[in-house]
Amino acid sequence: GDEREVVLEAARAHERLAQVYYFNNEAIPATNAAISNLNFAELAGPSPELANAYANAAMAASVMPADGLAQHPAIAAAAHAALDALTARAQALAGALQQTSADTPRTARRAAGL
């Protein structure tokens, strides 16, 4: 109950920090805040914050320079696989959240594969 709400609040705070850093062109702090946002949201479990965190992490990964990755095909392949997994998870959670408004939470969790 209360602990989960504290963790969700931390996730929301880091999401806002990531946005502030992003709009100030501070790539490293923005990426760090996005990763922290995802870590907190994952601790809390399925939630709108987790869906947002996956989407933000996918966006952060997509804007990172890939020059170094091009020299290491295995790392590039792993990064692309992780991005695909994040995108798929975010889509599943978004669909589950939409279903939640019209159905029971248990059915929504099943739809998300949780």
Secondary structure, 3 states (H helix, E strand, C coil): CHHHHHHHHHHHHHHHHHHHHHHCCCHHHHHHHHHHHHHHHHHHCCCHHHHHHHHHHHHHHHHCCCHHHHCCHHHHHHHHHHHHHHHHHHHHHHHHHHHHCCCCHHHHHHHCCC
